[in-house]
Amino acid sequence: MKLSDFKLLTFDCYGTLIDWETGILQGLAPLIDQLSGPVNHHAILQVHARHESRQQQWTPGRPYPAILATVYRRLAEEWGLPVSLADAEAYGRSIPSWPAFPDTVAALAYLKRHFRLVVLSNVDMPSFAATNARLHVAFDAVYTAEDIGSYKPSHRNFEYMLEHLHDLGLSARDVLHTAESLFHDHVPANAFGLASCWIARRHARPGLGATMEPGAMPNVNFRFDSLADLVTAHRAEIAAA
């Protein structure tokens, strides 16, 4: 199997293109600053993942900023900290400020010349539109949790994407699903027989950060530590050909 076998890269955005863990920790600063004792960022990201995943399951039709606002309140309650609705809603509105990874913009510009690019994201359209201004690329299609009414890893999200890709003349065998999260993306991609490319952004750090445990390790067809490494591998394929 080669990268050049595929016509389309379908991307997770937050965690793969956007450094959402930095964005999360910056947005939670009003709470984190009130914690006593040493601050364990890994533990904070893990408890955030637990509350986020739970809220997405209970209220799959709520837009992502509202999910984040609820997560903020749940964290404050769990940590015994005072919280206001205004602070919680401000966290929900922080998504547009989350930074892109340093290699993202250049990698997307290169990949756009060789593949069709699609986003399948657990976010709402206004937040993604603000994020997309940071990415400087025109995606061929964008499918969000707001469009679908559920959040990955729900199979509905992948069914929705594949149905709409069929309308564009593309099938599952044309797709390389490219993502960081094993839980949100690679496990359901396996269920649909999609080839997958793991961008292991956390390769130098322990644990899974802001995502839940995937259970059994899913199959991945390609693994790179960054999008820049993916681009390097694709360039090497072209040179060899």
N, C-alpha and C positions, 0 to 999 in steps of 0.2 A: 504493500500500500504506500502511495506517495501523496504528498500534499497537492501536487498538481493533478491528481485524479479527480478533484472536486471542483464544482462550479461556484459553490456558495459557502461562505463562512457565516454561521449564525452565532452571534456573540451574546453572552451575558455582558452586562455593562458594569454594574457596581460590584467591585471586587476584581474585575478582569481588566476593564478599561479605566475605571475610576478607582482611586485609592480610598475606598469607602471606610476602611478601618481608621485611617487618619481623620476623615470627615466625622465619623461617629465620635471618636474621642474628643475632637475639638468641640463638637456640638454638645457633648455631655459635660464640658468643663465646669459649668455652674454647679453641677452635682459633685463631680469628682473633687473639686476644690474644697468641698465640705467634709470629705471623708477623713477620718483620723487614722494615723498610722501610715505605713508604706502603701503606696498605690500599686496594685498589680493589674496592668493593662490587659494582660491575657484573661484574667478572671473577669474583668469588666466586660470584655468582648463576649465571653462565653455566656454570662448571665443576660447580656443584651440579646444574644442569639436565641436563648430560651424564650424570653418574653416576646420577641418579634415573631418567632415561628408559631408560638401558641396563639398570638393575636391574629395572625394571618389565617390560621385554621378556623378560629371562631368567627371572624368578621371578614370573609374573603372579598366582599364587595366594597369595603372601605378603601379610599385612596391611600397611597403609601404615606403621605405626610400625616394623615390622621392615625395610621398605624404607629408611626414613630412617636407621635405625641402621647399615645397611650403607653407605649414602651417607656417613655421618659417618666410618666407618672408611676408606673409599676416599679421601676428602679428606685425612685425616691421612696416609695412606700416600703420596699424590701430593705432599703438601707436606713430607714427611720429618719429621713431628711424632709424638711419642709419643701413643698412644691406648689407652684401656682399654675393655673391653666395657661397664662400668658407665656411662662417659661417653657411649658410643654409644647405649645403650638409653635414657639420660636424654633425649637429643635426640629419639629416637623418641616419647617420652612428652610432648614439649613442645607438641604440636598444640593441646590445650585452652587454652593460654595465648596463642595467636596472636590478635591483636586484630581486631575488626571495623573496617572503614573507617568514618569518622565519619558518613557519610550512610546507612549500610546499614539500621540499625534503623528509622528513620523512613520510608525508601523502601519497605521490605518491608511495613510497616504500611499504607501507602497502597495499594500494589499488591495486597495481599491483598483489598482491598475491590472490586477490579475484575477480577481474574484468579484462576484456580487457579494454585498455585505448587508446583513440583516441583524437587527437587535431583537432579542426576546428578554424582556426585563421585568423585574418585580417592582415597578414604579408607575407613576401616573404621567400622562403626557406633558402637562406643564413643567413638571420637574425635569423630565427628560429633555424637553426643548431647551431649557436653560443649560443643562449639561452638554447637550450637543454643540452648543456654541463654543465650548472648550475643545471639542474634538476635531473641528474643522474638516469634516467629511460629510458627504451626502449619502446616507444609508439608502439602500434600495427598498427597504421596508422596515417599519418599527412596530413591534407588537408588545403591548404593555399589559400588566396586571389590570389596569383600569379598563382596557379594551375587553379583556377576557372575563373579568369577574372572579378571578382566582389567582393564587400565587404559586409559583414554583415551590416545591417539586410536584404540584398537582399535574396529573397527566393531561388535564384539560388544556393547559397552556401549550403543551407540545402538540396536541391534537389540533388546536386552533392554528398554530404556526404552520403545521404541515398542510392543513386544508387550504390555507391562503397561499402557501408556496405553490401548491398544485395549480392554483389560478394563474400563477406567473410562469407556468410551464416547467416547474421544477419538482423533482421527486425526492424521497428520502435518500436515495443513493447519491444524489448530487450534493448532499449536505455534510459539512464537517462542523459539528457543534463545538464551539471554542469557548472555554469557561474556566474559571478558577474553582468554583464551589462543587465539590463532589456531591454534597447533599442536594443542593438546589438543581443542579444541571446534569452531572454525569450519570447519576442513578436513573433519573427518568429518561435520559438519552439512550441508555442501555435498553430500557423497556421498549423503546420504539425502534430498536435496531439501528440507531444513528451512529455513524463513526464519530469519534470525539477526540478533541485535543485539549489536554489539561495544561492550562497556564498556571504553574505552581508558584504563584506570587509569594507564598509564605515558605518557600523552600529553605530559607535560612533561619526560620523561627519554629519553635515547637508548637504543636497543637493546631487547631483549625480556626482559631480566631473568632470571627463573628458569624460562623456557620455551625450548624449542628453536625453531630456525628452521622456519617452516611450509612452506618451498619457495615455490611460487607463491602470491601473495596470494589468499586465498579471497574469494569474494563475501560481502559483508555488506549486509543490507537497511537496517539502521539503525546509526548510530554516535554514541555519546555519551561524554563524558569521565568521567561518573560516573553512579551510579544516581539522584542528585538531578536530573541533567539529563534522564534518562529520565522521571522523574515530572513534571517541568516540561512536557515535550513532550506527555505524555498529558493533563495538565490543559488544555493549549492546545487539543488535539483536542476535548475535551469542551466547552470554552467555545465553540469554533467551531461545533460541532454544535447 
